Amino acid sequence: MIELHTHSFLSDGELLPEELARRAETVGCRVIVIADHVGFSNVEQVVPALLSAAKKLTEAGALVVVPGAELTHCPPGQFAELAERARALGARWLVGHGETLVEPVAPGTNRAAIAAGVDVLAHPGLISEEDAREAARKGVALEVTARKGHCLTNGHVVMIARRVGASTVFGSDAHAAEDLCSREFADRVLRGAGLSPEEVEAVWERTGTRIQGRV
């Protein structure tokens, strides 16, 4: 199991990165991305802290921890600048906080995140075909999420992604221990979003390929 989207208490999660990693290991994860929420207000503190924690945890050998960042409620016009700063500080996996139905995310955020070249556009809500087509062109994956509320548009995301040839990936968006998903549960979420068993297997193959260069 490769988990691409989790949060520690360096942002709004409940667990230390160390405990989050241990609990992920117990549900079968072999790779976990910790992508805490960042903006210009905290990126200078959060990303270096995750980089340090990820290095020590990966050295311990139980699983691979990838330091990431979820660029969150960033004004669209500043998204590229924030992405560049997060990368410069050591974030190896960038998540764009997409236009979910359950938060007042600024219109245009999906397109700005795609243009900035994030790795994954999380919970992109009712993403337009135009934006999804641009994600396919740029190699930005669209997230199918297990997170309550954010998951309301999973079916739409899969439908649009399939129509334009965009890639989909799974993310638990875990903020607490009980949010972490086993592979079996993740597969059920993907199937519930409308993916066939063959498409679900393809999701995990793409995920493994995508994360290889970041560990």
Steps between C-alpha positions, in 0.01 A plus 500: 500500500629843402333787684536833318311743724520522881538770763685517831457750780750724326180626338151380594561128554486333839825301504873557507661406169663211686169361628329560168770296328474218753123482470523505120740208520250299704229534232737375232664812358850467358519862383327800656501863395452749782369809325411749769300809413720796414467860393747785505426528874659166593680340205843605633438307823294200389690370197847491665348329806341233278823458305690430822235262635470313170876447481521348848191285456612365165844423644327283761401272215139412583350700215586787268377843611485770232496866611228690316280805527136574426472855369182613666265796442778677313378788281514364144731779384758399762477124458804459276717703737396291800559177308848612404580592861375168637714310251805712579459418869498127428142391435520200270126461439266793446127475553270778386200559725230490234157658473314261729127560547531522878746789534499852353803442276561794265375444145792440267697302757474174304645662189771684698612178673514317168697784340745490792566133427391342828523122512139452605194723497317392814121485522449717189124523543299557183812543292433623150585293195732779388697492824511120502628503143777738608581268793535212254731710281716604798510157662314614813301217660145553627426361845226257590469562871376313803450822696146570620343788310781523246397159364159629384635568152713186454263369233519826307880505521525145363252572221684814385844341539394206286354731235820705456763238581612648833659275763329428829663404830371412845556711812354446845559863605554352845503741792464238776592137559153377409519675162785283373384246243597145423550405136174305514303805613675728253403261220138518614508880489643492148238247389228710662615797293433301184832339415508143374721239671747535212502880535558467874809287436619759248464771767744318726743430217505870410536594866807282540658646189422859604644471848819314404703807422402676823622251760 
